Each structure stands twice: as structure tokens, then as C-alpha cells.
Amino acid sequence: MAQQISDRRDMDFVLHEQLNVGELSKKEKYAEFNKKTVDLVINEARNLAVKEILPTRQEGDEKGCVFEKGKVTTPEIFKRPFELLKEGEWVAMTEDPDWGGQGMPRSVSMAAAEYFNGANYAFMMYAGLTHGAGRLVETFGTDRQKNLFLKNMYTGKWTGTMLLTEPVAGSDVGRLETKAIPQGDGTYKIEGQKIFISSGEHDLAENIVHPVLARIEGAPAGTKGISLFLVPKYRVSEDGSLDQFNDVNCVGIEEKMGIHGNATCTLSLGDKGECVGELLGEENKGMRAMFLMMNEARLLVGMQGFACSTASYINSVNYAKERIQGRHLTKMLENDAPAVAIIQHPDVRRMLMTMKSYVEGMRSLLYYVGWCEDMADVVDSEEEKEKYKGLVDLLIPIAKGYVTDRAYDVCNLGMQVYGGYGYTKEYPQEQLVRDCRITMIYEGTNGIQAMDLMGRKLGMKKGKLVMDLMGEITATINTAKGLEKVQPHAETLEQALNKLGEAAMHLGKSAMSEKILDAFAYAYPFMDVCGDVCMAWMLLWRASIAEKALEKAKKKDVAFYEGQIKSAQFFCNTVLPTTLGKIQAILATDGAAVEIDEASFNG
């Protein structure tokens, strides 16, 4: 059975029927990207993903990266598709063509990214981090830095990373110990060690550009004293040519559960005192700058997890239609009854329906975040611009935290549908589970995403971000109330949304009181219920479009549209009741987890 990575029909539905991305072509910035062009772009992305990148997934996993004498060798099968990725200008799809990008809308780039990451996201990490590092140079760099670095990065000639984590300072970045020593000529000597650096060393590009967080001697303690530096593997001369090795040393790579095709490195900076960096942006403003890349990276991680889940779902559907085993439940007592495909068994259908509803909801949510970024770029009024930026800020922890949690659940179900075969390397499901698992951890564990959502995002602009999101959800509910088939689900979502608002107010007040520890013990459950409501919103939105489309649908589209209504029905009737129960637990805010004595945790 051929491996699959995505559902083009559903991608088209989200792009053209839910988000109407072709309307962006009416704006000067995206004038070239009408529906026809968008479809051509996605076709090309699919061809590259299926024909060139997908064949690297299994071999890249089995061979992995090899570390020897400070050098990392990537799987040989990666070399050709990486060159094709560069030739097609896919590294910086959304960026200015003058710098090597395609200038496409972010919503459209999400569809291309789904194909690429679904094919092999360990491979795509080399390009994904490069784009994020390039954004830092474009946003905070001087004209000289842009001219020296940016086009080389956006075209993939050079790659990029992000150097935050250290042995002492994991997620607590403010404790970092890497030093930046001024040299009096505008440059700094960099000394320190960074760990868990994805794509930190490899043989796919001639240079690797590292944005490095470090503390200038004498700077304040904590995050307030952190600056951002540009530290290339090889120094760059003023004419753009490569100079000497910059004392950026790979001293090892991690042996990991998954994503074996991507090198996760420990980098030692300045072993010989010869690592030179230059300030990127302002002194002591490094964390603020790095959040630009971190937010992009968190959205990318959500896409990575989702891409694993959609591949797992499509594999499972096709397998369930072909795998013959067991008699139909209504004919179990008939000895001569024929065996049927397992998709006819109720429990398998339950699993597939769970996977279907989450995959569809996650796709819509991720594309919607990209669309909000597009809208922030093209709307005229400053008020609208701020609204869309606020929606992105609010949804990022859900798009990373909740999406990767559910993506992993979907991958687990995908393995379960295959039964014993799912546990073997003969089929792709077990690798998808392994690869997906890291997405819940890196770029800030999902517990950190939950604290960001509750501790920062809820109170931003006096709650305006939350009110704007609730307004968008309410608009969908009001539309759905006027439609016969989806009206009951609109009422169920409305009930959940109201209870969610109550929980948000409760946690906000608790976090400002002596109950602060109790409140943060429920940050993760709160992110979970926020995600459930966002999934239900997306599915109801989709179902409302589908109900209207059914009136004039062609025969070949009827099953698809009816499937959208069933996804909303399943989620609202099966998941949201549980969501309401979880909200009740949040409102109760039991303190056992905080009150228990550490000695009572046996170990």
C-alpha cells in the first residue's frame, strides 16, 4: 500500500471555501496569488513532497545522522531533495522575491508546509529553522547584515539555527551562562555551550548561521540582560565570501527516539577563544527579538505534529478499507458470513472518526493562524491590524501545545488501527508516532505553552485578545444557528464557549490571589479546553459551509460535504460533553497537586 501524506480535497476546502485565500489577490501585496496560481503552487509542492521528499523518510530514519570528529553527515538520500528545495525557492516561501522568496501568503505556505512536513519533517527542519533565523536578520539586522546574510539564508545556500538552550538553563533561559565579550571594534568574543540544537551541524550547506543568546559582560541578570548575536560557522568577509572557521564546535549529537534524520547537536562556542559574533538588534533586547523566531518555530512545530497525524490518518483509512478481517457485527452468528474490511467494524470507525475530526479541525486552525497573519499585512485600519495580530498571539500556544497533543493521540490511534502491523517497521505508523512525540516537548514544552496562554495571553490588552476570539467564534455560532443540520451543534458549542469564558475569568482572578499556585496547576487543563472549543469552532464553521454547499453540490462532492457535517456532529456530541466536565474541574480548582508534601511523592 502506497504511503499517503495529506488530503488535497480537504486542503482545497480550507483554502478556497473556508478562508477564500484567492480574495487576498485583490490586495496589492498578493496580487499574483489568485486561485489558479494558488492551485499551481500547491501542485508543485505536492509533486516535490511525494516524488522527492517522501522517499527519504524511512531511509533517513534508519540511517540517521553520523557524528565523527566534529562533523555531522546527513543521510545521502537527503542531498538531492535539499537542492530541489533550494532551486524551487521553497525555503522562504512567504518572503520578498528580492531576497530569494516567493512572496506568497502565509495561509498558502501552510498548505505547502503540510505536504513537505508530512513527507519527512526531520529533513524539513534544516530549511524551517533557516527561514526563522533569516526572519531575525531581516527584522533586526543592519543593512550590512542583511546584504551579507539574508539572501544566502532565504535561498538555502546557508542554513540557520537558534541557540537558546544550555545545560544549566533549559527552559529557564534567563539563567544562561554564555558570555559575550566586547572587542572594541563592534564584534564580541562568544564563549559558552548550547545543547539540543536542531540542525546545528550538517553537510547540506556551506555555512550555518547561528543566532545566539548570550550575556554581555556586566549586563543585568535574568532575561533583561540577554542580547542576541549573529555567529556563523564560518566568518563572512565584507565581500560576502567565506573566511576562517569561527570556533563553533559540534562536540556530539543526541541519540533520539525519533527524527533521526535531523542532527540534534551540542555546540561549544569559543573553545580556542576565537568565536566571533556581532550584535543583532539592541543590547539586552535579545529575548524580545528571539520571541519573533520562537513564535514562528512554535507554529512550525504545530505543523510538524499535525503533518504526522494527517499522514497517519490517511494511511489508516486506506488500510482499514483494504484489510479484511472478521465478520460484520450483525452477522457474527452466521458461520458462512464472509469476512469484511475492518472499516466496517464499529470500534475501528470510532477511531477513524476521532482521527478525522481532529485532523480536519487542526488543519483549519493552523491555516487560519496563517490567514490571520496575512490579514494583518493587508487590512487598512490599524484597529483591524491589531486584532489579527492579537488573534495570532493568542492562538500560538494552542496551535503548538494543543495541536501537538492531539496529533500524538491521532498517531497512536493510527498505530492501533493497524493492529500488530502498526507496531512494526514494515509500515510507517510506528515512525510517525516516534517522530511526532518530540513536538510536545521542544520549542517550549506544552506545559510552558499552557502557562503562556493563561499567564500572559489572557490578560493582554485587558482581555481584548480573548474577547476578539470569542467574538469570532460567536459569529460562526450565529451563522450555524440558521442552518437546519448544524443548528444543534451550534447550541452545544455556545454552551461550551460560555463555560470557557467563566473558567477564564475564574483562573484570572485566582492567579491574582493567594490561590496563584492552584491556578497555574490548571493552566494545562485550561489550554486543553480552549483547544477543544477551537476545534469545535473550526468544525462547526466547516460544517456550516458544507450544509450550504450541499444545495448545489456535484455528485462527487456530496460525500465530502456530508462528512464535514458528521465531523462536527461527532465532535460536539462526543468530545464537548467531556470538555464541559473538564471545565467543571477547573472551576473547582482542587488544590491537591499543590498542597501535597513532596515527601508524599514516593520515589
DRENVO-556693 format. One line per 3 residues: their letters; for each residue x, z, y of C-alpha. Coordinates in Angstrom, 1 decimal, padded with zeros to 4 digits. Example, Ala and Ser with C-alpha at 12.3 -4.5 7.8 and 13.67 -1.06 7.14 Angstrom:
AS = 012.3,007.8,-004.5 ~ 013.7,007.1,-001.1
//
This chain:
MAQ = 000.0,000.0,000.0 ~ 001.4,-001.0,003.4 ~ 002.1,001.7,005.9
QIS = 000.0,001.8,009.0 ~ 000.8,003.4,012.3 ~ -002.2,003.0,014.6
DRR = -005.8,001.7,015.1 ~ -005.8,-001.2,017.5 ~ -009.5,-001.3,017.8
DMD = -009.7,002.3,018.9 ~ -006.8,001.8,021.3 ~ -008.6,-001.1,022.9
FVL = -011.7,001.0,023.2 ~ -009.9,003.7,025.1 ~ -008.0,001.4,027.4
HEQ = -010.8,-001.1,028.1 ~ -014.1,000.7,027.5 ~ -013.4,004.3,028.3
LNV = -010.7,004.1,031.0 ~ -011.2,000.5,032.2 ~ -007.5,000.1,032.9
GEL = -008.0,-003.5,033.9 ~ -009.5,-002.2,037.1 ~ -006.1,-001.0,038.1
SKK = -005.2,-004.6,038.7 ~ -007.3,-004.5,041.8 ~ -004.7,-002.3,043.3
EKY = -001.5,-003.9,044.7 ~ 000.8,-001.7,042.6 ~ -000.6,-003.0,039.3
AEF = -001.9,-006.4,040.4 ~ -000.3,-008.2,037.5 ~ -001.9,-006.0,034.8
NKK = -005.3,-007.4,034.2 ~ -007.0,-007.1,030.8 ~ -005.3,-010.2,029.5
TVD = -001.9,-009.0,030.5 ~ -002.5,-005.5,029.1 ~ -003.5,-007.0,025.7
LVI = -000.4,-009.2,025.7 ~ 001.8,-006.2,026.4 ~ 000.2,-004.1,023.6
NEA = 000.5,-007.1,021.2 ~ 004.3,-007.3,021.9 ~ 004.6,-003.5,021.5
RNL = 002.8,-003.7,018.2 ~ 005.0,-006.5,016.9 ~ 008.2,-004.7,017.7
AVK = 006.9,-001.5,016.2 ~ 005.6,-002.9,013.0 ~ 008.3,-005.5,012.3
EIL = 011.4,-003.8,013.6 ~ 011.0,-000.1,014.1 ~ 008.7,000.9,011.2
PTR = 011.2,-000.3,008.5 ~ 013.7,002.2,009.9 ~ 011.5,005.3,009.3
QEG = 012.2,006.0,005.7 ~ 015.8,004.9,005.7 ~ 016.5,006.8,008.9
DEK = 015.1,009.9,007.3 ~ 017.0,009.6,004.1 ~ 020.4,008.7,005.6
GCV = 020.1,010.7,008.8 ~ 022.9,011.1,011.3 ~ 026.5,011.8,010.3
FEK = 028.9,014.1,012.2 ~ 032.6,013.6,011.9 ~ 035.5,014.6,014.2
GKV = 033.3,015.0,017.2 ~ 031.4,011.7,016.7 ~ 027.9,011.0,015.5
TTP = 027.0,007.9,013.6 ~ 023.3,007.0,013.5 ~ 021.7,005.1,010.6
EIF = 022.9,001.5,010.7 ~ 019.4,000.2,010.5 ~ 018.8,001.6,014.0
KRP = 021.2,-000.8,015.7 ~ 019.1,-003.9,015.8 ~ 015.7,-002.4,016.9
FEL = 017.5,-000.5,019.7 ~ 019.0,-003.7,021.0 ~ 015.5,-005.3,020.9
LKE = 014.1,-002.2,022.7 ~ 016.6,-002.9,025.5 ~ 016.0,-006.6,025.6
GEW = 012.3,-006.2,025.9 ~ 012.7,-003.7,028.8 ~ 010.8,-001.0,026.8
VAM = 013.0,001.9,027.8 ~ 011.4,002.3,031.2 ~ 008.1,000.6,030.9
TED = 006.5,002.2,033.9 ~ 009.4,001.8,036.3 ~ 010.3,-000.7,039.0
PDW = 011.5,-004.0,037.6 ~ 014.3,-003.9,040.2 ~ 015.8,-001.0,038.2
GGQ = 015.1,-002.5,034.8 ~ 011.5,-001.5,034.1 ~ 008.2,-003.4,033.6
GMP = 006.2,-001.7,036.3 ~ 003.2,-001.2,034.0 ~ 000.5,001.5,034.4
RSV = 001.3,004.8,032.6 ~ -002.0,004.5,030.7 ~ -000.9,001.2,029.2
SMA = 002.5,002.6,028.4 ~ 000.8,005.3,026.4 ~ -000.6,002.7,024.0
AAE = 002.9,001.1,023.6 ~ 004.4,004.5,023.1 ~ 001.8,005.3,020.4
YFN = 003.0,002.2,018.4 ~ 006.7,002.9,018.9 ~ 006.5,006.7,018.1
GAN = 004.1,006.1,015.2 ~ 006.7,003.7,013.7 ~ 009.6,006.1,014.0
YAF = 009.7,008.7,016.7 ~ 013.1,010.1,015.7 ~ 014.5,006.7,016.6
MMY = 012.4,006.5,019.8 ~ 013.8,009.9,021.1 ~ 017.0,008.1,022.2
AGL = 015.0,006.0,024.5 ~ 012.4,008.6,025.5 ~ 014.9,011.1,026.8
THG = 016.8,008.4,028.6 ~ 013.7,007.5,030.7 ~ 013.1,011.1,031.6
AGR = 016.8,011.6,032.7 ~ 016.5,008.4,034.7 ~ 013.5,009.7,036.5
LVE = 015.6,012.7,037.6 ~ 018.2,010.3,039.1 ~ 015.5,008.2,040.7
TFG = 013.7,011.2,042.3 ~ 016.6,013.5,043.3 ~ 019.7,011.2,043.3
TDR = 021.5,009.9,046.3 ~ 021.6,006.1,046.9 ~ 025.1,006.1,045.4
QKN = 024.0,007.9,042.3 ~ 021.1,005.5,041.8 ~ 023.3,002.5,042.2
LFL = 025.8,003.8,039.7 ~ 023.5,005.2,037.1 ~ 019.8,004.2,037.3
KNM = 019.7,000.6,036.2 ~ 022.1,001.3,033.4 ~ 019.8,004.1,032.2
YTG = 016.5,002.3,032.6 ~ 017.8,-000.7,030.7 ~ 019.1,001.4,027.9
KWT = 022.7,000.3,028.4 ~ 023.4,004.0,028.9 ~ 021.2,006.7,027.4
GTM = 020.3,010.2,028.7 ~ 019.5,013.7,027.6 ~ 018.5,017.0,029.1
LLT = 020.9,020.0,028.7 ~ 019.0,023.3,029.2 ~ 019.2,025.5,026.1
EPV = 022.1,027.8,025.4 ~ 022.9,030.3,022.6 ~ 022.1,033.3,024.9
AGS = 019.4,031.6,027.0 ~ 016.9,029.9,024.7 ~ 013.6,029.5,026.4
DVG = 014.7,032.1,029.0 ~ 016.6,029.5,030.9 ~ 017.4,031.9,033.8
RLE = 019.9,033.7,031.6 ~ 022.1,030.6,031.2 ~ 025.9,031.1,031.4
TKA = 027.1,027.5,032.1 ~ 029.3,027.6,035.2 ~ 029.8,025.0,037.9
IPQ = 033.0,025.5,039.9 ~ 033.2,023.6,043.2 ~ 036.3,021.4,043.6
GDG = 036.2,020.9,047.3 ~ 035.6,017.1,047.0 ~ 031.9,017.2,046.2
TYK = 032.4,017.5,042.5 ~ 032.2,020.5,040.2 ~ 034.0,021.6,037.1
IEG = 031.4,022.4,034.4 ~ 032.1,025.0,031.7 ~ 029.7,026.1,029.0
QKI = 027.9,025.3,025.8 ~ 024.5,023.8,025.2 ~ 022.6,023.8,021.9
FIS = 019.7,021.9,020.4 ~ 020.5,018.8,022.5 ~ 018.4,015.9,021.1
SGE = 020.4,012.6,021.3 ~ 023.4,014.5,022.7 ~ 025.9,012.3,020.9
HDL = 025.5,009.0,019.1 ~ 026.7,005.4,018.8 ~ 023.8,003.4,020.2
AEN = 025.1,003.2,023.8 ~ 028.4,003.0,025.6 ~ 027.7,006.1,027.7
IVH = 025.4,009.1,027.6 ~ 024.3,010.7,030.9 ~ 023.6,014.4,030.7
PVL = 021.5,016.2,033.4 ~ 023.0,019.7,033.0 ~ 021.6,023.0,034.3
ARI = 024.4,025.3,035.5 ~ 025.0,028.1,038.0 ~ 027.4,027.6,040.8
EGA = 029.8,030.4,041.2 ~ 028.3,033.1,043.5 ~ 024.7,031.8,043.1
PAG = 021.8,034.2,042.7 ~ 020.9,035.5,039.2 ~ 017.9,034.1,037.3
TKG = 016.2,030.8,037.8 ~ 016.7,031.0,041.6 ~ 020.4,030.3,041.2
ISL = 020.3,027.4,038.9 ~ 021.4,023.9,040.0 ~ 021.2,020.5,038.3
FLV = 024.3,018.4,037.7 ~ 024.9,014.8,036.5 ~ 027.5,014.9,033.8
PKY = 028.3,011.6,032.0 ~ 030.1,011.5,028.7 ~ 032.5,009.0,030.3
RVS = 033.2,009.3,034.0 ~ 031.9,006.4,036.1 ~ 034.2,004.7,038.7
EDG = 032.9,003.7,042.1 ~ 032.7,000.1,041.0 ~ 030.4,001.2,038.1
SLD = 032.9,000.7,035.3 ~ 033.6,003.5,032.7 ~ 036.6,005.7,033.3
QFN = 038.1,008.5,031.2 ~ 036.3,010.8,028.7 ~ 034.7,013.6,030.6
DVN = 035.4,016.5,028.2 ~ 031.8,016.6,026.9 ~ 032.4,017.5,023.2
CVG = 030.0,017.5,020.3 ~ 031.0,020.3,018.0 ~ 028.2,020.0,015.5
IEE = 024.7,018.7,014.6 ~ 021.8,020.6,013.1 ~ 020.6,020.1,009.6
KMG = 016.9,019.9,010.2 ~ 013.6,019.9,008.3 ~ 012.6,016.5,009.8
IHG = 013.5,013.9,012.5 ~ 016.8,013.3,010.6 ~ 017.4,010.1,012.4
NAT = 017.9,011.9,015.7 ~ 021.1,013.8,016.3 ~ 020.4,017.4,017.5
CTL = 023.7,018.4,018.9 ~ 025.7,021.4,020.1 ~ 027.7,020.3,023.1
SLG = 030.7,022.1,024.5 ~ 031.4,021.3,028.1 ~ 034.9,021.7,029.6
DKG = 037.0,022.8,026.6 ~ 040.1,021.4,028.3 ~ 038.8,022.3,031.8
ECV = 038.2,018.6,032.6 ~ 034.4,018.2,032.5 ~ 033.4,017.0,036.0
GEL = 029.8,016.8,037.3 ~ 028.1,016.1,040.6 ~ 025.2,017.8,042.1
LGE = 021.8,016.2,041.5 ~ 019.4,017.3,044.2 ~ 019.9,020.5,046.2
ENK = 021.9,023.6,045.3 ~ 019.9,026.3,043.5 ~ 016.9,024.0,043.1
GMR = 017.7,022.8,039.6 ~ 014.8,024.3,037.8 ~ 012.3,022.8,040.2
AMF = 013.9,019.4,039.7 ~ 014.1,019.8,035.9 ~ 010.4,020.5,035.7
LMM = 009.8,016.8,036.5 ~ 011.6,015.9,033.4 ~ 010.2,018.8,031.4
NEA = 006.6,017.7,032.1 ~ 007.3,014.2,031.1 ~ 009.1,015.4,028.0
RLL = 006.1,017.7,027.1 ~ 003.7,014.7,027.4 ~ 006.1,012.7,025.2
VGM = 006.2,015.5,022.6 ~ 002.4,015.5,022.5 ~ 002.6,011.7,021.9
QGF = 005.1,012.3,019.1 ~ 002.9,014.7,017.3 ~ -000.2,012.6,017.8
ACS = 001.6,009.4,016.6 ~ 002.4,011.2,013.4 ~ -001.2,012.3,013.0
TAS = -002.7,008.9,013.6 ~ -000.3,007.3,011.1 ~ -001.2,010.0,008.6
YIN = -005.0,009.4,009.2 ~ -004.9,005.7,008.8 ~ -002.7,006.0,005.6
SVN = -005.2,008.5,004.3 ~ -008.3,006.3,005.0 ~ -006.7,003.3,003.3
YAK = -005.5,005.4,000.3 ~ -008.9,007.0,-000.1 ~ -010.6,003.6,-000.2
ERI = -008.2,002.4,-002.9 ~ -007.6,005.5,-005.1 ~ -010.1,005.5,-008.0
QGR = -010.6,009.0,-009.4 ~ -013.7,011.0,-010.6 ~ -017.3,010.1,-010.9
HLT = -019.7,010.2,-008.0 ~ -021.1,013.7,-007.5 ~ -024.7,012.5,-008.1
KML = -023.7,011.0,-011.5 ~ -021.4,013.7,-012.8 ~ -023.6,014.2,-015.9
END = -023.6,010.6,-016.8 ~ -020.8,010.1,-019.3 ~ -020.7,006.4,-018.8
APA = -020.7,006.5,-015.0 ~ -017.8,004.6,-013.5 ~ -015.0,006.3,-011.6
VAI = -015.2,005.8,-007.8 ~ -012.9,005.7,-004.9 ~ -012.1,009.2,-003.7
IQH = -013.6,008.4,-000.2 ~ -016.9,008.8,-001.9 ~ -016.3,012.5,-002.6
PDV = -017.8,014.9,000.0 ~ -014.7,017.0,000.4 ~ -012.5,014.0,001.0
RRM = -014.9,012.7,003.5 ~ -014.9,016.1,005.2 ~ -011.1,016.0,005.5
LMT = -011.2,012.4,006.8 ~ -013.9,013.2,009.3 ~ -011.9,016.1,010.6
MKS = -008.8,013.9,011.0 ~ -010.9,011.1,012.6 ~ -012.4,013.3,015.2
YVE = -009.1,014.9,016.2 ~ -007.2,011.6,016.3 ~ -009.8,009.9,018.4
GMR = -010.0,012.9,020.8 ~ -006.3,013.2,021.1 ~ -005.8,009.5,021.8
SLL = -008.3,009.7,024.6 ~ -006.8,012.8,026.1 ~ -003.2,011.5,026.1
YYV = -004.2,008.2,027.6 ~ -006.4,010.0,030.1 ~ -003.4,012.0,031.4
GWC = -001.5,008.7,031.8 ~ -004.5,007.3,033.6 ~ -004.7,010.3,036.0
EDM = -001.0,009.6,036.9 ~ -002.0,006.0,037.6 ~ -004.9,007.1,039.8
ADV = -002.7,009.5,041.7 ~ -000.5,006.5,042.6 ~ -003.2,004.1,043.7
VDS = -006.0,006.1,045.4 ~ -006.2,006.1,049.1 ~ -007.2,009.6,050.1
EEE = -004.7,012.5,049.9 ~ -007.5,014.7,048.5 ~ -008.1,012.4,045.6
KEK = -004.4,012.1,045.0 ~ -004.0,015.8,044.8 ~ -007.0,016.1,042.5
YKG = -005.5,013.7,039.9 ~ -002.0,015.3,040.2 ~ -003.8,018.7,039.6
LVD = -005.6,017.4,036.5 ~ -002.2,016.2,035.1 ~ -000.6,019.6,035.8
LLI = -003.5,021.5,034.2 ~ -003.7,019.2,031.1 ~ 000.1,019.0,030.3
PIA = 000.2,022.3,028.3 ~ -002.9,021.2,026.4 ~ -001.5,017.7,025.8
KGY = 001.6,019.3,024.4 ~ 000.5,022.6,022.9 ~ -003.0,022.0,021.6
VTD = -002.3,018.3,020.6 ~ 000.7,019.1,018.5 ~ -001.0,022.0,016.8
RAY = -003.9,019.8,015.8 ~ -001.6,016.8,015.0 ~ 000.2,019.0,012.5
DVC = -003.2,020.0,011.0 ~ -004.1,016.4,010.6 ~ -000.8,015.6,008.9
NLG = -001.4,018.4,006.5 ~ -004.8,017.1,005.7 ~ -003.3,013.6,005.2
MQV = -001.0,015.0,002.6 ~ -004.0,016.8,001.0 ~ -006.0,013.5,000.7
YGG = -003.1,012.0,-001.3 ~ -003.1,015.0,-003.6 ~ 000.1,015.3,-005.7
YGY = 001.4,011.9,-004.4 ~ 001.3,013.2,-000.9 ~ 003.9,015.8,-001.8
TKE = 006.4,013.1,-003.0 ~ 008.8,010.9,-001.0 ~ 007.2,007.8,-002.6
YPQ = 004.5,008.0,000.1 ~ 005.0,008.5,003.8 ~ 002.8,011.6,004.2
EQL = 005.4,014.3,003.5 ~ 007.8,012.9,006.1 ~ 005.1,012.8,008.7
VRD = 004.4,016.5,008.0 ~ 008.1,017.3,008.4 ~ 008.7,015.2,011.4
CRI = 005.5,016.5,013.1 ~ 006.4,020.2,012.7 ~ 009.1,020.3,015.4
TMI = 006.7,019.1,018.0 ~ 005.1,022.5,018.0 ~ 008.4,024.1,018.8
YEG = 010.6,022.1,021.2 ~ 010.1,021.5,024.9 ~ 008.7,025.0,025.1
TNG = 007.0,026.5,022.0 ~ 003.3,026.2,022.0 ~ 003.1,029.9,022.9
IQA = 005.0,029.2,026.1 ~ 002.6,026.3,026.8 ~ -000.3,028.7,026.5
MDL = 001.4,031.2,028.9 ~ 002.0,028.4,031.3 ~ -001.7,027.4,031.1
MGR = -003.0,030.9,031.6 ~ -000.3,032.4,033.7 ~ 000.4,029.6,036.1
KLG = -002.2,026.8,035.9 ~ -005.4,028.8,036.0 ~ -004.6,030.3,039.4
MKK = -003.0,027.3,041.0 ~ -004.6,026.4,044.4 ~ -007.0,029.3,043.9
GKL = -008.5,027.9,040.8 ~ -009.1,024.4,042.2 ~ -007.5,022.6,039.2
VMD = -009.8,024.3,036.8 ~ -012.9,023.6,038.9 ~ -011.9,019.9,039.1
LMG = -011.5,019.7,035.4 ~ -014.8,021.4,034.8 ~ -016.4,019.0,037.3
EIT = -015.2,016.0,035.3 ~ -016.5,017.5,032.0 ~ -019.8,018.3,033.6
ATI = -020.2,014.7,034.9 ~ -019.8,013.5,031.3 ~ -022.3,016.0,030.1
NTA = -024.8,014.9,032.7 ~ -024.5,011.3,031.7 ~ -024.8,012.2,028.0
KGL = -028.0,014.2,028.6 ~ -029.8,011.0,029.5 ~ -028.9,009.3,026.1
EKV = -031.0,009.9,023.1 ~ -028.4,010.2,020.3 ~ -025.8,012.2,022.1
QPH = -028.0,014.4,024.2 ~ -028.0,017.3,021.7 ~ -024.2,017.3,021.7
AET = -024.1,017.3,025.5 ~ -026.0,020.6,025.4 ~ -023.7,022.1,022.8
LEQ = -020.6,021.2,024.9 ~ -022.3,022.6,028.1 ~ -022.8,025.9,026.3
ALN = -019.1,025.9,025.3 ~ -017.9,024.9,028.8 ~ -019.9,027.8,030.4
KLG = -018.5,030.3,027.9 ~ -015.0,028.9,028.5 ~ -015.4,029.5,032.3
EAA = -016.4,033.0,031.5 ~ -013.3,033.5,029.4 ~ -011.1,032.1,032.1
MHL = -012.5,034.5,034.7 ~ -012.1,037.4,032.3 ~ -008.5,036.7,031.4
GKS = -007.6,036.0,035.1 ~ -008.9,039.5,036.0 ~ -007.3,041.1,033.0
AMS = -003.9,039.6,033.8 ~ -004.1,041.1,037.3 ~ -004.8,044.6,035.9
EKI = -003.2,047.2,033.7 ~ -004.5,045.0,030.8 ~ -001.9,042.3,031.5
LDA = -000.3,042.6,028.1 ~ -003.6,042.3,026.3 ~ -004.5,039.3,028.4
FAY = -001.3,037.5,027.5 ~ -001.8,038.3,023.8 ~ -004.9,036.0,024.2
AYP = -003.1,033.2,026.1 ~ -002.7,031.2,022.9 ~ -006.3,031.6,021.7
FMD = -007.3,030.6,025.2 ~ -005.3,027.4,025.1 ~ -006.9,026.7,021.7
VCG = -010.4,026.9,023.0 ~ -009.5,024.9,026.1 ~ -008.3,022.2,023.8
DVC = -011.4,022.3,021.7 ~ -013.5,021.9,024.8 ~ -011.3,019.0,026.0
MAW = -011.6,017.3,022.6 ~ -015.4,017.7,022.6 ~ -015.4,016.3,026.2
MLL = -013.4,013.2,025.1 ~ -015.5,012.6,022.0 ~ -018.8,013.0,024.0
WRA = -017.5,010.6,026.6 ~ -016.6,008.1,023.9 ~ -020.0,008.6,022.1
SIA = -021.9,008.0,025.4 ~ -020.1,004.7,025.9 ~ -020.8,003.8,022.3
EKA = -024.5,004.5,022.4 ~ -024.9,002.2,025.4 ~ -022.7,-000.4,023.8
LEK = -024.8,-000.4,020.6 ~ -027.7,-002.1,022.5 ~ -025.8,-005.3,022.8
AKK = -023.1,-004.9,020.1 ~ -021.9,-007.7,017.9 ~ -022.4,-007.0,014.2
KDV = -018.7,-006.5,013.6 ~ -018.6,-003.7,016.2 ~ -021.7,-001.7,015.1
AFY = -019.9,000.4,012.5 ~ -017.2,001.3,015.0 ~ -019.6,002.4,017.7
EGQ = -021.8,004.4,015.3 ~ -018.6,006.0,014.1 ~ -017.9,007.3,017.7
IKS = -021.3,009.0,017.8 ~ -020.6,010.5,014.4 ~ -017.3,011.9,015.5
AQF = -018.9,013.6,018.5 ~ -021.7,014.9,016.2 ~ -019.2,016.3,013.7
FCN = -017.0,018.0,016.2 ~ -019.8,019.5,018.3 ~ -021.7,020.8,015.2
TVL = -018.7,021.8,013.1 ~ -015.9,022.8,015.5 ~ -017.6,024.1,018.6
PTT = -019.5,026.9,016.9 ~ -016.1,028.2,015.8 ~ -014.9,027.7,019.3
LGK = -017.7,029.9,020.6 ~ -016.6,032.6,018.1 ~ -013.0,032.4,019.3
IQA = -014.2,032.8,022.9 ~ -016.1,035.9,022.0 ~ -012.9,037.3,020.6
ILA = -011.1,036.5,023.9 ~ -013.8,038.3,025.8 ~ -013.4,041.3,023.6
TDG = -009.7,041.3,024.2 ~ -008.8,043.7,021.4 ~ -005.5,045.4,022.1
AAV = -004.3,046.0,018.6 ~ -001.4,043.5,018.8 ~ -000.1,045.1,021.9
EID = -000.8,048.8,021.0 ~ 000.7,048.8,017.5 ~ 004.0,050.6,017.3
EAS = 007.0,048.4,016.5 ~ 007.8,050.6,013.5 ~ 004.4,049.7,012.0
FNG = 005.6,046.1,011.6 ~ 007.1,046.6,008.1 ~ 010.3,044.8,007.5
//
